[in-house]
């Protein structure tokens, strides 16, 4: 869980750097959602009842770009 948490923090920090206010933060819960099965596993929710489809799609694009950057960095580092 600690490695997954570090990865989630890295991702959240980068998202906030790129687009302040995009994230509602990391919700630590006792349920596992199969995140214990692999390293760097996260559960992601994009949008809610308070968002439009356009907002959710824009957020998902930003998330995908940030995630791709992190994956590239981690691939080079390993």
C-alpha atoms as a printed R data frame, in Angstrom:
   type eleno elety resid chain resno       x      y       z
1  ATOM     1    CA   UNK     A     1   0.000  0.000   0.000
2  ATOM     2    CA   UNK     A     2   2.866  2.359   0.703
3  ATOM     3    CA   UNK     A     3   4.206  2.210  -2.854
4  ATOM     4    CA   UNK     A     4   0.699  2.718  -4.228
5  ATOM     5    CA   UNK     A     5   0.243  5.678  -1.896
6  ATOM     6    CA   UNK     A     6   3.554  7.231  -2.990
7  ATOM     7    CA   UNK     A     7   2.510  6.806  -6.622
8  ATOM     8    CA   UNK     A     8  -0.889  8.382  -5.921
9  ATOM     9    CA   UNK     A     9   0.802 11.316  -4.159
10 ATOM    10    CA   UNK     A    10   3.199 11.823  -7.080
11 ATOM    11    CA   UNK     A    11   0.321 11.742  -9.539
12 ATOM    12    CA   UNK     A    12  -1.818 14.081  -7.439
13 ATOM    13    CA   UNK     A    13   1.042 16.550  -6.972
14 ATOM    14    CA   UNK     A    14   1.752 16.647 -10.702
15 ATOM    15    CA   UNK     A    15  -1.930 17.101 -11.513
16 ATOM    16    CA   UNK     A    16  -2.146 20.018  -9.093
17 ATOM    17    CA   UNK     A    17   1.009 21.581 -10.540
18 ATOM    18    CA   UNK     A    18  -0.439 21.319 -14.032
19 ATOM    19    CA   UNK     A    19  -3.968 22.445 -13.171
20 ATOM    20    CA   UNK     A    20  -4.476 23.734  -9.605
21 ATOM    21    CA   UNK     A    21  -7.749 22.565  -8.100
22 ATOM    22    CA   UNK     A    22  -8.261 19.658 -10.519
23 ATOM    23    CA   UNK     A    23  -8.072 17.039  -7.753
24 ATOM    24    CA   UNK     A    24 -10.130 16.529  -4.647
25 ATOM    25    CA   UNK     A    25  -7.149 14.815  -3.098
26 ATOM    26    CA   UNK     A    26  -6.486 11.234  -2.110
27 ATOM    27    CA   UNK     A    27  -9.141  9.380  -0.143
28 ATOM    28    CA   UNK     A    28  -7.590  6.761   2.135
29 ATOM    29    CA   UNK     A    29 -10.052  3.943   2.818
30 ATOM    30    CA   UNK     A    30  -9.968  0.557   4.478
31 ATOM    31    CA   UNK     A    31 -11.470 -1.208   1.438
32 ATOM    32    CA   UNK     A    32  -8.884 -2.708  -0.903
33 ATOM    33    CA   UNK     A    33 -10.473 -2.610  -4.406
34 ATOM    34    CA   UNK     A    34  -7.744 -5.058  -5.579
35 ATOM    35    CA   UNK     A    35  -5.116 -2.357  -5.283
36 ATOM    36    CA   UNK     A    36  -3.012 -4.752  -3.229
37 ATOM    37    CA   UNK     A    37  -2.552 -7.004  -6.277
38 ATOM    38    CA   UNK     A    38   0.021 -4.817  -8.027
39 ATOM    39    CA   UNK     A    39   2.349 -1.901  -7.456
40 ATOM    40    CA   UNK     A    40   1.263  1.550  -8.554
41 ATOM    41    CA   UNK     A    41  -2.394  0.491  -8.570
42 ATOM    42    CA   UNK     A    42  -4.901  3.272  -8.001
43 ATOM    43    CA   UNK     A    43  -8.643  3.736  -8.228
44 ATOM    44    CA   UNK     A    44  -9.523  6.866 -10.148
45 ATOM    45    CA   UNK     A    45 -12.833  8.665 -10.377
46 ATOM    46    CA   UNK     A    46 -13.258 11.427 -12.930
47 ATOM    47    CA   UNK     A    47 -16.177 13.791 -12.609
48 ATOM    48    CA   UNK     A    48 -19.236 13.595 -10.408
49 ATOM    49    CA   UNK     A    49 -22.822 14.758 -10.305
50 ATOM    50    CA   UNK     A    50 -21.431 18.290 -10.001
51 ATOM    51    CA   UNK     A    51 -19.497 18.197 -13.268
52 ATOM    52    CA   UNK     A    52 -20.530 18.464 -16.874
53 ATOM    53    CA   UNK     A    53 -19.429 15.890 -19.419
54 ATOM    54    CA   UNK     A    54 -17.180 18.530 -21.002
55 ATOM    55    CA   UNK     A    55 -15.441 19.169 -17.666
56 ATOM    56    CA   UNK     A    56 -14.952 15.450 -17.110
57 ATOM    57    CA   UNK     A    57 -13.526 14.951 -20.599
58 ATOM    58    CA   UNK     A    58 -11.151 17.893 -20.171
59 ATOM    59    CA   UNK     A    59 -10.003 16.509 -16.802
60 ATOM    60    CA   UNK     A    60  -9.456 13.051 -18.255
61 ATOM    61    CA   UNK     A    61  -7.245 14.513 -20.997
62 ATOM    62    CA   UNK     A    62  -5.107 16.340 -18.436
63 ATOM    63    CA   UNK     A    63  -4.910 13.200 -16.299
64 ATOM    64    CA   UNK     A    64  -3.833 11.100 -19.291
65 ATOM    65    CA   UNK     A    65  -1.088 13.564 -20.227
66 ATOM    66    CA   UNK     A    66   0.261 13.736 -16.665
67 ATOM    67    CA   UNK     A    67   0.118  9.957 -16.271
68 ATOM    68    CA   UNK     A    68   1.930  9.457 -19.594
69 ATOM    69    CA   UNK     A    69   4.691 11.837 -18.475
70 ATOM    70    CA   UNK     A    70   5.128  9.968 -15.182
71 ATOM    71    CA   UNK     A    71   5.164  6.546 -16.885
72 ATOM    72    CA   UNK     A    72   7.851  7.791 -19.294
73 ATOM    73    CA   UNK     A    73   9.930  9.127 -16.395
74 ATOM    74    CA   UNK     A    74   9.594  5.904 -14.417
75 ATOM    75    CA   UNK     A    75  10.460  3.810 -17.483
76 ATOM    76    CA   UNK     A    76  13.685  5.753 -18.020
77 ATOM    77    CA   UNK     A    77  14.582  5.567 -14.314
78 ATOM    78    CA   UNK     A    78  14.232  1.783 -14.207
